[in-house]
Amino acid sequence: MRRRSLGTVILLATLSVIGVLLTQMLWLDRAFRLQHEQVELQKQEQQQLEKQFNDRVIIALTNVTEQILSINKDPSDLFDAVKQERPNYFAVTINDTLHPYLLEALLRKEFKRRNITDDFEYGIYDCFTDSIVYGNYVVLDSSTSDTLPHTHLQKLDKDGHYFGVFFPKRSSSLWMPETVSRSTWIYPAIVSMIVFAFFGYSVWIIMGQKRLSEMKNDFIGNMTHELKTPISTIALSSEVISDPAIINEPERLAAYAAIIRSENERLRAQVERVLQLATLDQDKLALKRERIDLHERIRHVVDALKLPLEERQGYVDLHLEAAEHWVTGDPVHLTNVVFNLLDNALKYSDGPPRITIRSSDVGRMLVVAVEDHGIGIRAEDLKHVFERFYRVPTGNVHNVKGFGLGLHYVQQIVNAHGGSIEARSEPGAGSTFTFRLPINKKDRS
């Protein structure tokens, strides 16, 4: 898929996800508003019913007070004698003591007349003893006239005689907390976050696969070019030396034979790198386990690279200072690790290569550092150098060839031997690759 087409698909998908999320938020907000309005309406209706009930109770208690004054032949005018002390607790001020049976009979009669059918408790306060002296729990049920034991009404902070009426089964909406909250948004929000995370992960996977596909295409192009060039050179040189007349020109024959050998070695090296990739693609990397002198392997690789070093007027400084330099591993693969690191140091030097190899033993690990003074690597590229098929842009160094496999192979082999590798670099100042392997401290005799 082309970059522009992929960008368009991702943009449309992103807009779609954002649209879905916005639509969901709008619907949730609308549902919350409707629910809030419904609750407010129910609350208003409840408050209206409660107010009507309270008004009926106050009127009933006022009539009971007037009847008590009439029975006691008390000429006093108890103005505003009925007070609502609590949402379901009413107190009535009176001038004298009151007989409880009379009070209960008047309350039953007046509540029935006012269509008040809720159970209630009543109690009479005696200011001389400072206590509720009597009280009953009254069930206003037409099927029974029994009274239940009262629950001891709370004494009020009032002076003088009074009686209280309490409706235990009623609660006031005026004292109720807000019951509507946005907690109903939690589950849709979680689902939305999961969808968005899945979408982001999918985009990340798609971009990764696209990048891998581009690197593979680059690898195939590089490999085709790298294999085609030596094959063409070998074919041309073979054609020249197949001429019978060239036997009379031994120097020319030797030159073309050297070209064939050189290109054949180049072709072998490229095939070896592809085979390294095939080895890593296997489900299980088969490694030989031998005791190896890594210093010896390093010197062997340096000797093998003497010719290209001399051609570019370069050199390798060896500072192999590790006292313990024996490791356990596969000699072929560990040799390839050192070769790939040195080969990279050669390729990415824009002048005569100056390479330093250092070794030291730190604890139970053998540490080997390959340092060059080449073109260096930018920070944004450094974190990708061990990825398969990744090739660092080389700027003006146009002679750098490769498949982007070497450092990936090095990392996999070092990790398979129980070690680790890291890279440090500064553009224009060179790079240092440091790998660590477990030391084998067996007796070398």
N, C-alpha and C positions, 0 to 999 in steps of 0.2 A: 504494500500500500504506500502511495506517495506521501511525503511529509505533509503537504497541504491538505490532502484528503483526510489523513489521520487527525490533523489539527481541527478540521471542520467537524469530524465525527465527535471528537472529545468536547469541542465547544458546544455542539448541539446537545450532547448527553448531559453536560454540566448545566446548561440552561434548563433542560427537562427536569433534572433532579431539584434544582433551585425552585422551579415552578411548582413541583409537587410539594416541596416543603412549605412554600409560601401559601399554597392553597390549603394545606392541612392546618397551618397556623391560623389562617382566616376563619376556617370552619370551626376550629376549636374555640377561637375568641368569640365567634357568634354563638356557639353552643353555651359558652360560659355566660355571656350576657343574657341569653334567653333563660337559662337556669336561674341566674341572679334575679331577673325580673319576676320569674314565677315564685321564687322564694319570698321576695319582697311583697308580692301580692298576697301570698298565703299569710305572711306575717301581719299584714295590715288587716286582713279578714279576721285573723285570730285576735288581734288587738281590739278590733271592733266588737267581736263577741265577748271578749274579756271585759271590755268597758261596760257593755250592756249587763253582764252578769254582776259586776261590781255595783253598778247603779241600782240593780234590783235588790242586791243584798243591803245596800245603804238605806234604801227606802223601807225595806222590810224591818231592819233594825231600828230605824227611826219610829216606825209604827209601834214596834214592840216597846220602845222607850216611852212613848206617849201612853200606851196601855198600862205600863207599870206605874207611871205617874198618876194616871186616873184611878187605878186600883188603890194606890197608897194615899189618894186624895192630897197629893203634893202639888201646890199651886206654882211651883218653880217652872220656869221656862228654860229647859236645857238646850240652848241654842248651839247648834253644831256639836252635838254630843257624840255623834258617830264619827270615828276616825279610822281610816285604813292605814294601819301601822306597817303592814307588809303586803306583798302581792296577794296573799291568801289568808291574812290575819286582820280581823276587825276588832276594835275596842270601843265600848260604849260607856260613857261616864254616867253614873247615877249618884243620888244624894244619900242613899242609905243602903243597908244590907238588903239582900234579896233572897227569897226562897228559891232553891234550885229547881224544884218540881214545877213551880209556877213559870220560871224562865224557860224551861225546856218545853212546856206545853205551848207557851206563846210563840217560841221560835218555830216549833213544828207547824203550828197553825199558819203563821205568817209566811214561812218559806213555801208551804204547800200552796198558799194563795198566790204567791208570786212565781210559782212554777220553778222553784229552786229545789232540785232533787239530789244534789251532791251530799255525800256524807260530811258531817261536821263534828267538831269537838267544841265544847263550851266550858268555860270555867269562870268562877266568881272570885274576884280579888277582895280580900278583907284588909283594910288599911290598918286595923288594930293589931293584927297578927303578922302583917306584911307577907302574905302568902296567898296562893290560890287555894281556897278552902274546899272547893268542890268542882268536879268536872266530869263530863261523860262524853263518850264517843257515840254519836247518834247515827243510825243507818236509816236514811229516808227511803225505805223500800216499802211499797204498798203491801208486799206479801208478808212482812214481819214488822213487829213493833218493838223488837228487842233492842237493848242498848249494850254497847261493848265498853270495856274498861278504857278510860281515856289515857292518853300518853303524856300527861302532865304538861299542860301548856306553859310556855315560857312566860315568866313574869316580865311586865313592861315597866319602863321608867316613867310611871305616872303617879300623881298624887290623888288621894281620895279613893272612893269606891268605884269600881268599874267591873264589867264582865267582858270577856273576850270570846270571840267565835273564830274558829280556825278550820279551814277546808283543806285537809291533808292530801287529798287526791288531785288538787289543782296546782298547776304551775303557770307562771306568767311568761308570756313571750317578750315582755319588756326587759326581763332580766336574762333572756337567753342569749348566748354568744352567737356570733355570725357563723352559720353552718356551711356556708358555701366557700370553697377555697379552690385554688388552681392546682390542687394536687392531682386532679383528673388529667392534667397535662403530662404527668410524669411518664406514663406508659407510651403514649404516642411519641413523646420526645425521645424516649429510649429507642423505639422502633426507627424513628427518623435518623437518629445517630448511627444505628447499625446499618441502615441503607446507605447513608452517606459514606461511612467507613468502607463498606463493601465496594461502593462505586470508586472511592479513592484508591483502594487496593487494586481493583480491576484496571484502572488507568495506569497505576504504577507497573503492574504486570505487563500490560500492553506496551508501554514505553520501553520496559526492559527487553521484551521480546523483539521489539523493533530495532533497538540498539544492537542486540545480539545478532539479529539478521543482517544488519548493515556491516557488522564486524566480520561475520562469516563471508559475506559477499566480497569484502575487501580482502579477506584471507584467500579466497578462491582466486581472485584476480592476481594477487601477489604470487601465490604458489604457481599459477599458470605461467606467469612471466618468468619467475625464478627457475622453473624447470625447462621452459622453452628455450631460454638463452643458452645454457650449456649444451642442450641437445643439438641446437642449430650449429653451435661452434664445433662440437664433436663431429657432426655430420660433414661440415665443410672441411675440417682438417682431415677426416678419413678419406674424403674425396680427393684431396690433394695428394696424400701419401699413397693412394692407390694407383697413381700415375707411375708406370714403370721407369720413366725417365728420371724420377726424383732420386733413384738409387745412386745416380752420379753426383748428387748434391747432398752429402751426408750431414752437413751442418743444417741445411734447411729441413731435412728429414728429422733430425733430432729436435729442432725447434717445434715442428708440428706434433711430434710425439709428446713433447713436454706440455704442449697446449692441451692435447687429449687427456693426459694424466691429470692436469690441473682442473680441467672442466669436469672430468669424471669425479674427482675428489669433491668438487663443489656440488655436483649433483648428488653424490652420496650423502654429504652433510645435510642437504635440503630434505632428502628422503628420510634421513635419520630423525629430523625434527618432526616430520609428519608422523613417523612411527612412535615418537615420544607421546604425541597427542593420542594416538590410538591406544597406547599403553595405559594412559590415564583414564580413557573412556571405559576401560574394562571394569566390571563390577568389583573385582578385588585385585589390587596391585600386588603382583608376586615379586617379592624382594628376596634376594639372597642375603644371608646373614654371615658375614665374615668379619674377622678382626682386621682393620685397615689402618695403616699409617697415613693420616690425612696430609701431613706435610709432604710425604713422598708423592701423593696424588697431585698436590698443588704444583710441585716442581715438574712433574711429568707434563701437566697441561701447559705450563709456561714454556717448556722446551718445544712442545708441539706448535706453539704460536710464535716461535722465534722469527720465522720467515716473514709473516705479515707485519710483525713489529719492526723488523729491519727495513722492510719496504717503505714504511711510514716514519722511519727514524725515531721510533718510540722505544720505551724500555719499561721493565717491571721491577720495582724494588720489593724485595722479600724481607719481611721482618717477622719471621716465624719464631716467636718467643715462648710459645706454650710449652711447659714442661711435660704435660700429659697431652699427647696428640694422637692417641689411638682411639678409634671409634668402632662401633659394630654396625655394619650395613652392607649395602650392595655396592661393590666396587665400580661397576659400570655406571649406575645412576649417580653416585656421588661424584665420579669423575665428570659426568655431564653437567652436574650442578656448578662445579668450578669453571668448566669450559664455557658454559652459557654466560656466567657473570663476567668472565674476562672478555669474551666475545662482544658483549654489550659495551664494556668499557672501551674497547677498540672502535666499535662502530660509531659511538656517540662522542668521539673526540674530533673536534674540527681542526686540530693541528696535530703535531707529533704526540702520540699517546704517552701520558705519564701516569702509570698505574702503580699503586702501592697495595700489597697484600700483607695484612697483619694477623697474627694469631695470638691468643692468650687463653689460659684456662681459668675460669671463674667458677669456683665451687666444683660442682659435678658436671659442668658444661664446658665444651671446647668452643671458643668464640673465634670466628674468622670474618674479617672485614676486607672487602674489595673496594678500594677508593680510587676514583679517577678525577681528572681535572677537565672534564669535557663540558658539553653545552648545558648540563644540568636539566632538572625537571621542575616544572611549575607546580605549585602546591595543589592546584585543582586536578592536575594529571597524576600527581604522586600517589593519591589514594586509589587509583585505578590500575597501577602498573602491574599488579599480580593477577588481573582479570584475564580470562582467556580471550584471545584475538585482539586485545587492546594494544594499540601502537601509539607511543607518544609522538606528537607532532615534532618534526625535527627542524623546522624553520628553513634556514639556508643550507643545511647539510643534506644535499640531495642524493648522496651515495649510500644512504642507510637503507638496507634491504632487510626484510624479515616478515614473519607471519603473525607476530604478536603471541607467540606460544612459549618463548624461552622462559620468561620470569614466572609465568603460570606453572610451567613444568617444574621449575626450581622450587617454588613454594610447596607444591604437592609432594615432591620427593622429600624435602626437608621435614615437612609435617609427618610424612609416613615413617620417618626415622625417629620420631619423638622429639623433634627440634622445632625451631621457629626462625623466622626471617623478618627483617625490617629494612626500610629504606629511608635515607635522609638525603636531601638534595637542595641545592640553591641554584637557580638559573644563572648561567655564566660562570659558576664556580665549581661545578662537578657534582658527583653523586657518590654515596657510600652505601653499599649493600652489606649487611651484617647478618650472618646466620649462626645459629647455635645448635650443637649436637651433643648428646650425652657421651661422656668419656667412658671408655672401656679401660679400667685400671688393672687388668690382669697382668701377670708376670710375662714380659716379652720374650723370655728365654725359650 
